[in-house]
Each structure stands twice: as C-alpha cells, then as structure tokens.
Amino acid sequence: MNPILAGYLRRIVRRGALEVVDPAGKVAVFGDGSGQKVRVRIKDAATERALTANPEMKLGEAFMDGGFVVEEGTIYTFLETVLQNTGGANRSWWMGAILAYRNLTRVFRQWNNRAAARRNVAHHYDLDGRLYSLFLDNDRQYSCAFYESSESTLDDAQLAKKRHLAAKLALSPGQKLLDIGSGWGGLGLYLASQADVDVTGVTLSEEQHKVSNARAAEMEMAARARFLLTDYRALTQRFDRIVSVGMFEHVGRFHYAEFFNKVRNLLTDSGVMVLHSIGRFDGPSETNSWVQKYIFPGGYIPALSEVLPEIEKAGLLVTDIEILRLHYAETLRAWRDRFMARRAEAAALYDERFCRMWEFYLAASETAFRYQGMMNFQIQITRNQHALPMTRDYMFRAEEALRARDSRAGQRPPLKIAGE
C-alpha cells in the first residue's frame, strides 16, 4: 500500500476496524478492532495515487467510478470509521495546502450573480422530480427536519419543522409572507392554510416552480399562495414576514451583504424574518470540493461569525437564535435509508454511477453532521425591537396550538403531480 496513504490512515484511525486491500491484493489493518469491521478495496494504482494526493475530492469520484469498492460494510460505515476519529482534523500538510489554495480562490466559485444562481440551482433541483419522491417525506421537504422525540418519523419531524418556523414568525391572519427559496411549496402552503396568511414563494428551479403551483391549484389555494420563477433580488413588494429555509447555503459568502440589504428593503417596518440554514461550528472554511463539483456548485456553508456581522451592517436586529445540532444527521439517515430501499428505481431513472454518487452524497452529509462540526441554525430577524413580544412564550403557545390542529387534521396523503 502507498506508504503516505497508509501512514495517514494509521495516524487517524485509532478506533474501529478498517481493512484496506491495495491494488496488489495486500491487506492493511487500521484501528483497535472495535465495532463493525469495514473492508475496502482500491482497485488500481491510479486510484491509490489520486486518493493519496487529494482524498477530499478523489474518494467520492473513486466510489462513483468503481475504483474504490466497499466489500464489507457500506460507504457510510467507512466514512464513520474514519471521521469519528478525526472530527475533520488531522489533515496532512498537503491537504492543508490544497484547502489554503481553495480559500484564496473561493470568490470565483461563489460568485453567484443572477445567471450563475439560476444555473447552479438547475444543476441539483431540476433533476427528474421522481427522484426526490423516492426518499423525501410526503410533503417533499428537502431541508433539516425537527425531531421532537426519538420516536418521530421523518414525516412527523418535517411537519414539526414547519410548526417550529411558523411559531417563530408570529403570524397573524392577512399578513403578506415571502418564502425565499420556496422549494416544492410545502412550507408556503402549510403557512397559508394554517395561519391564513398570503404567501408568495420564489424559486429559481423550473421543476419546483411547476410542482409548487400545481400543488396550490390541487389544494384550491392558488388565490392565497403563488410561486414565482424569479430571483429574490428582483422583488420590490414589501412583506410583513419573510422565511427562508435551505436557500442561504446557495447565496455564497460574497453576497451576504446583498442578501441582508435586500431583506431589509423587503421587510415592513414591523416585519419579522426567520432564516434557517446549515452552519458550521468551527468557523469560516471552504466547501468540500467534491460536494461543490457534483452536488451543489456555488454553495457555501457559513459560520455564524460570518453571518451575524452582515445582519448588523444591514441595520437589522437579531432577536433569537437556535442551534439544531443533530437534527440534520437524523434527517439524512432517514433519507439515506429510504433512498437505498428504492435504489433500483433511482437506477432506472438515471444509472448506477448516479446512484453511487447520491449514496456517497447522503452518507458523507450525514457523517459531516455527526462528526465534522456541521449544524443548522435558525435566526429570527426584525427591523426594530418592538416588533415582537418581550419573552419567547408566544412561540411555545403558537407551536402548541399548531400541534393540536395538526393532530386533529391528521397527515395528508402524498400529492400526485402530473408527470410523476
């Protein structure tokens, strides 16, 4: 086995049981033998050299292309065995040099003007809609769920997430609400139906735009919830409430000032926003190179130390912050289980390489939230400090009322959209 790669694995894999078969058929053993054994094979010398030089990029590519094969266990258990030992630390000097270079050049990858933003969104969200139906909940929520208990199902937790956000928005009937990055419409439709607010959603995905408006029509809610295929930066109307879930990760570090200045202009004087985003505990860094190339081009996961100053500079007030630590890990586990259970259907839509890419994406994302300092944050933002009650009790009361209403209504069956 390549001595540099072997030395790196020996240094970081202290716990667990990892066997690596090199291109010559020799087996190297790492860890203390505890836990589930994982056995992987590097099939050729070129793959071994690539993994040694740049594992962050090349591991995912090698798994997709078949040069890195998991013979015992899964790609998730391999990543877990390695990453539970490191917490993302213990990079080699050359990996540190690669990261430093990427930090210096990240402006070119995160320059998300309107044309680039639309192109980047299409890369991921305009895939065949049937793919997302394979693993998302009935309401097709594609963001971190809120697990109120260990017994919660994915559908329970996604419904709880919508309640949680609604409670923080302090909604009143008749208010005008903007959903920035409205997805397939589930959150906007929930808020329109449960809180009697007028919803405008914006998305850059043609697929999401089509589905969300079809859902609004199917629910006979088109008069109260409409979804626009437009960039939030093009809006001029003012709103009483703004919510944004899972979109801020696509803004790009160099557009934060633009984002929050626009939010300030769109909010009424007594308006309230809730921003829900993936974040990182360990300070500013750079997007994983494999994820940026294959999954979310232009994406960046922020640290709070990058976000809060931009909110302040825009003249906005932070009135509440909540950190959701392991909720996304549980969400991703549910997605991964569902995807793997219906993997053959995904292969029929695309191919085996695509399925390996998505298996790696879901596994790597879950381990990032369990072992590499990723989390979610929800920030409540206003233009003035008189917009909300003095204590948080109103959130708890609103959430409990919505929970009772949701319990009486029961779960809606999955909606059938034309073409799916």
N, C-alpha and C positions, 0 to 999 in steps of 0.2 A: 504494500500500500504506500502511496505517496507519503514520505516522512513528514512533510509540512502539514498535510491534512490530518495524518494520524496524531501528530503532536498537538494540534489544535483540539481535536476531539478528546484526547486523553486529558488535556488540561481542563476542559469544561464539563465533561460528562463524569461527574463524581458519583451521582446516584442513578439507579436504573440499570437496565441490562440491554446493551446495544451491541449487536454483531454487524460488522461491515465486511462484505465479501468484495474484494477488489477485482479488477479485470483479469488477473492471473488466477483467480479462484482461491486466493489466500484469505483466511478469516482473521480479522482483528476484533478483539473484545474490549468494550469500554464500560465503565461503571462498576458498581459494587454488587451487581447481580440481583438487586432487589426489584420487585414489581414485575410487570409483564415484559417478557422478552420481545425485543424488536430486532428483526433481521432484515438488512437491506443489501442490495447488490448494485455495484457500479459496473455497468456492462462493458465499458470501453475506456481506453486510456484518455481519449479526448474529453470525455465527460469528467473523468477524475481530475484532469488538469483544470478544466473550467470550474469545477466545484472548489478546488483549492484557491484559485485566483479570485473568484467573486461569488461566494456561496449565496449571498442575498438575492442575486439575480438568477444564477445558474441552477440552483436547486429546483426552483419551480419549473424552469424550462426543461431540465433533465427529466423531471417527473412527467411533464406533459408529453415529451417526445419519446419516453420509454428507455432512456439511458440510465435512469435511477429507478430501481424497482423495489417495492416493499414485499418481501417474501413471507415474513411473519409480522402480524400486527397490521397497522394501517398508516397512511401518511400522517394522520393525526397523532397516533401514539409515538411515531418517530419524532415529530416536532415537539410533542410534550416531553419526551425523554430528554431532548437536548435543551429546550428552553426553560424547563423548570429548574435547571441548574444555573442558568445564566441571568435570568431576568433581563435579557437584552444586553448584558455587559460582556466583558472579556473578549472584545474584538481584537483581532490581530492588528499589527501596525499597518499592514497594507489595506485591511478593511477600513481602518480609521482614515487612511489617506483617501480612499475612494469616497467615504462619507464627507470628508472635508471638501473635496472637489465638487461633490453634488450640492453641498450647502452654498458654495460660491457661485454655482451656475443655476441655482433653482429658479431665479427670476424668469429664465427663458421657458421653463416647464410650467410655470404657474401664472403666466401672463394670460389671464382669462378675459380678454375683451369679448364683446358680444358674439362675434363669429366663432371664436375658439370655444366659448362656453357651450354654444349650441352643438358644435362638433363633438366635444367631449361627452356631453350628455347622451348624444345619439349612440356613441360607442357602447355604452352599457345599458341604457334604458330603452333603446329601440330594438332590442332583441325580440325574438318571437315571444309574444305575450304568454303563450302556453308554457314556456319555461318557468316563469315566475309562479304560475298556478301549481306547479309541481311541489313547491316547498314553502310558500308563504301561507299565512292564515287565510281564513275565508274573506277577510276584508282587504287582503293584499297590502298589508302594512310592511314596508321594506325599510324598517329602522328599528332601533333598540326598543324592545318591549319592556314593560314594567311588571316585574314578578312580585305580587303582593304576598305570596307564600310559596313554599317549595312544592305545593300540590297544584299550582297553577298550570294549566295547559298553555300552549302558545296562543290560542285564540283568547283565553282568559286574560293573558298578560298584555296582549295588544289592545284589547278593549280597556284594560286598566290604564294603559299608557294614554289613551285618548281622554279618559276621565281626568287623569292627573294633569294633563295640559289644560283641559277646559277649566278646571278649578283654579289654576294659576292665572288664567286670563280674566277672571272676574267678569264673566259675561252677563249682559242684560239683553232682553228681547229688543230687536230692532237695530242693534249695533251693526255697523259695517265692519267686516273682518276680512283681512287679506292673508292668504296662505301662500307663502313664498316657497316654491318647490313642492307643489301640491300632490305629486305622485299620481296614483290611480284614483285619487279623490276621496279615499276613505275617511280621513280626518275631517276634511271640509264638510262632507255630507253628515258626519256624526254631529259636528258642532251646529250645523244648520238645523238638523232635526231635533236635537236635544236641548239646545239653548235658544232656538228661534232667532238666530242672527242671520244677516245677509252675507253670504260668502262669495268672495272672488278668489279663485286659485290661479296661480301662474306656474307654468312648466315649460321647459324647452324640449321635452320629449313628445314627438308626434304620436307615438303609441300611447303614452299616458294621457295626452290630451284627448284622444279619441275615446279611450275607455272611460275616463272620468266623466265626460259629458254624456256618454251612453248610460252610465250608471245613474246620473242625475235624472235623466229622462225616464229611465225604468222605475225610479222611485217617485216620479212625479214631483221632483224638487227643482226642476230647471229654473223656475222663477226665483228661487232663493239661493241657488248655488250654481255658479257658472265658472268654467275653467278655460283660461286663455292660453294660447300658444304664444307666449311673449316673454321677454326678459324683464325681470322686476325693475330694471333701471329705466325702462320705457314708460312706467306708470306715472301718472300725475295726480290721480284722485287721492284724497286723504281718507284714512281709516281709523276707526275707534280702537281696533285691536289688530295686531299682526302676530302670526305664528309662523315659525319656520322650523321644520323637522328634517334632519338629514340632508339639508341642502348646503349648509355653511361649509362643509368639508370640500365643496366644489368651488368655493369663491376664490381661493388662492390667497396666500399671505399678503401679496402686494395689492390686494383690492379691499382689504378690511376697512380702510378709511372711507372708500367709496360706498361700501355696503352700509355702514352705520350712518353716514351722512344722508344716504337715501332713505333709510329707515326713519330718521328724524324728520325729514321732509314729508314722508307719507303718513306719519302719526298725527292725529289731532292733539291739541294741547293737553288733553286729559287722557291720551291714549296709552295703551299697555302693549308691550310685546313680550312673547316668550320665545327664546331661541334655544333649540335642542340640537346638540352637535356631539360628535365624537371628539374627545380631547385626549391629551397625554399628560401624565403626572410628572414626567421627568424633564420638563422644559422644552424649549424650541429644538426642533431637529429637522429631519428631511423625510419625505415619503419613501417608503420601501420601493426600491427600483422596479421589482417585478410587478408589484401591485400597480404602480404608475404606468407601466408599459402595457399590461394586459387587461387590467380591470378598470381603474379609474384614472385615465390620463388627465393631467391638470389638477388632480386632487391634492389636498394637504390637510393633515390633522393638526389642529392648533393646540398650544398650551394656553392656559388661562392668562399667563403673563403676557401673551401676545394679543389677546382679545380685549381684556379689561381696559388697557390704556386707550385703545381705539374707540371704545364706547365713551370713555370720559372726554376724549378730544372732540367727539361729535356733539358734545353738550347733552348727552343722555345720562340717566341715572340708573345704576344697578340697584334694584330693590329686593332681589332674592337670588340666591344661587343654591342649587342642589347638585351633588355629585352622585351619579349612579355607577357603582363600581363593577359589579359582576353581572348586572342585568343583561348586558350585550353578550357576554360569554354564554349565558343560558339561552338567549335568543338564537345565537349562531349554532349552538349544539342542536337545538330543535330544527333549524333549517338544514343543517348537515344530515341529520338523521332522516328527515323527510326526502331530501334530495337523493341520498343513497338508496332509500327504499324504492324510488321511482327512477333510478339511474337509466334503466333501459329506455324509458320514454324520452329522457333527455338526449340519449344517443340517437334515437330515431329522428329527433328534431335537428340535431347537429351531427356530431361524430364522437368517437372515443377520445380523441385528443381534447376536444372541447370539454368533455365530461371530466377528464383528469385535471384540466385547468380549473374547473369550478370546484372540484373536490379539494384541490390544493388551496384555492382561494378561501373556501369556507373553513377548512382546517387551520390554515395559517391565521386567519382572522380570529378564530376562537382562542387559539393559544396566545395571540397578542393580548387579548383582554384578560386572560387568566394569568399570564406570566410576564408580560412585557410592558406594564405600566400604562395600558390604554384604559380609558373610561368614557363615560358620557357626562355631559353637564347640561343643565337647564338654567338659563339666566333669564330672570324677569327684568324688564327694562321699561322705564317710563320717561316722559319729558319733564315731569315735575313730581315732587314728593307728596303732593296732596291727591294724587290720582287713585290711591288705594287705601284701605283701612290700615290702622296703625299696627295691628297684630295679624298673624297668619291664620287666625281662627276661621276667616271666611273661606280659605282654601279647603280646610277639613270639612266644613259644613257643606260646601258645594260638592266635594268629592263623594261624601256620604249620600247626598241626595241623588246624585247621578248613579251611584252604585245601586241604590234601591230601585231607581227607574229602570236601569239596565236589567236587573234581576227580574222585574215584572215583565219586561218586554221579551226576555229570552234572546238567545243567539239567532241572528238572521242566517238563513241558508246562503251558501255561496251564490253570487250573482252570475248568471250565464250571459256572457257578452258575445255578440255576433263574431264569428270567425275563430272562436276558441273551443 
